[in-house]
């Protein structure tokens, strides 16, 4: 929050948010896509128990980092459940390794729309992808879960894929989270700094958290990434 005192305005870190979470299971193209919408209320509680409005600009500045925090938690949860994941993009996006590529493409119609729009603009990157997503976003069509499951099963069967069998084959029942050594942490940090340095001469601690989560997707949680970023901020660049 921004607090006004006798020395003027200052930013106060309260350490708390009020967030309403809504879990959705389909994309706008009606493909299966488990995701969560987080509605952040414009309220936070100070140490004196008073409630005040948020200084909201950092929320927008760090929205990409927040996305990677969610993605990293999902990757770790899947591996703990026994699934192997495969990172597909430098920004941290991943897939479950046991799901065939043909199935992924069939049930990624929204992504296909976005990529087609990017191609028509001759553009790429996260910022332009976000713009293309807005340009191609259609109204959600009402349908029951029973109807959606029937449609999904028909599409999968046409490609010779049995989702239940695929889950059984892909889920080992053992924790698939890879061990991370200090050398691995250093390699992840170097990779993150290299990626950020390609675009910017200077970057924030939040940028480094986002980049380390991407570089160590499936290996780090947000606490690990924050520790690495904090250590980096205290370390001279020539020592990395």
N, C-alpha and C positions, 0 to 999 in steps of 0.2 A: 504494500500500500504506500501511498504518498502521504506523509504526515507533516503538518505545518507547525513549527515551533518558533521560538524567539530568534533563532538563527536562519529561519526560512524553511523551505520545504526539503524534506529528506525522505529517502526510500527506506521503509521498514520491512524486514523479512519476518513474516508471521509464521511461516512453516506449515500453514494449513489451507486447504481448499474445501469447498463443498461441491461435489460432483455427482450428477445423476448419470447412471450408466444404462444404456439400452443395447441389448444384444440382438443383432439381426443375422439372418442366415441365408439371405439371397442378395444378388447384385441387382441393379436396375434392369439388367437383361434377363432376370429370372434364373440365373445360374446359381448353383450352390456356392455361397461365399460367406463363411462365418466371420463376422466382424462386430465391433462394438463402437457405438456412438457415445461420446462423453460430453455432456452438457455441463459446463462450468458456470456455477452461479456467481454473480457479481457481488460476492460477500466473503469476508475473511475476518477471523476473530483475533484481536490484539491481546497482548499479555494482560491488559487491564480488563479483559472479558468484554470489551466493547466491540461491536460489529461495524465494519466499515467496508466501503467498496474497494475493489481491486485496482491496482495499477496494472492495466491490462496489456500494455504494449509488449512486455516480455513474453506473454502467452503466445502472441502472434510470431514473435521473433524466434521462439523455440519450438514451434509446432512440428518441425521436421524431426527434432530431437525427441519430442514426445512420441512421435510415430515409431521411432526406432526402439524406444523403451518398451512399447507395447509388442513390437515384432520380436524383440529379444526374449521377452517373457514367454511368448507363444512358442518360439523355437526351443527354449529350454524345457517347457512343459511337454512338448511333443516327444523330445528325446527321452525324458524321464519315463514317459509312457511306453517307450520301446521303439519309437519310429526313428528312422534315419532321415536326416534332412540334407538337402543339397542347395547351397547358395547359388542363385542364378544371376544376380546383379551386384555390382560393386556397392550399391547403396544399402545392401543388407537383405533384399528380397530373396526368398527361398521357396522351395517346394518340398513335399514329401517324396523321397527318392523312389519309393515303390510304386508311385502312380505313373503310368505310361504318359509320355509326352503328348500322344494323340488325344488322350482323355483331357489333359490339362488345356490343350488348345480348344477342344470342343466346348469345354465349360468355362471359357474365358472370352466370351463374346464382347463384354465391355472393354476389355483390354484391346481386342481387335479393332473396335471402333476408335479408340483413342490413338492407336498406332497408325490407323489409316488417316486420321486427321493430322497427326504429326507429319506423316509422309507428304500429305498435300501441302503442308506449310514448309516442307523441307527443314524441319526443326527437330530437336531432341532435347533431353534433359528433364529434370524433375519439375522445374518451373513451367516449362512449356507443356509438359504432360498434364499438370494441374489445370492449365488453361484449356487444353483439349478435352479434358474430362468434363469441364463445365459446358463447353460448346456442344458436346455430344450427349449430354445427360438427358434422358427421356423421362417422362412421368412414370412412376411405378404403377404397374398394372395389378389390380387386386386379384388374388387367387388363393385357394386354400393350400395348406401344406400337403394334403393328400394328392391334390392335382399336380403340385410341383414334383413330388416324389415319383409319381407315375410317369411324368414327362422325363425326369432325369433317368429313371430306370430304363425307359425305352431308348433314350439316346445312348446310354452306356451299353445296353444289350446289342444295339446295332453295330457297335465297335468291338463286340466280343469281350466286354469287361464286366466282371461281377464285383461290385463294390464290397460286398461282404467278404468275398474270397480275397480281394486285394488288401483289405484291412488285416485279415488273418495272416497273410503272407508278409505284410510289411511290419506288423507289430510283433517284436520278438519277446516282449515281456521283460526284457532287461533294460536297465538304464543305459541309453546310448550317448549320454553327455560326455564329450571328450575331456580328458584331464588337461589342465592348463598349467604349465610350468612358468617360472619367472622368465625364462628365455622366450617362451611363447608370448607372454605379456609384453615384453620388450619389442618383439617382432610386430605384434598387433599395434602397439603405439607408433612405431616407425612407419608402418603402413598407413595409419590414420593421418599422421602428420604429412607424409608425402602426398596423399590425396588432397588434403586441404591446401597445401602449399602450391599445388598446381593451379589453383584458382585465385587464392588470396595471399597477400604478403603477411597479413595478420588475421587472426581468428580468435573467437572467444572460447572460454572453457566449455560452454554448452555445445559449441561446434565440435570440440574435441570429444566430448561425451558421445555425440551422435556418430562421429566418424569411427571411434573405437568400437562402439556397438556394431557398426556395419562391418568393420574389418574382423571382428571376433564374433560374428553372428553364430549363435548356437553354443558359444563357449563362455560368454560373459553375461552377467546381469547388470542392471543399472548401477548397483553399488560398486561392483568391480570396475566398471567403466569410469565412474566418478573418481574412484581411488587412483586409477591410472592417470586420468586427466589432471587431478590435483598434484600428483607426483611430477608430472611433466611440467606443470606451471612453476614448480620449485627447482627444476633441473635446467641447467644451461643446454641450449640446443646442440652445442658441440660435444656434449657428453652422451647424446642419444645414439 
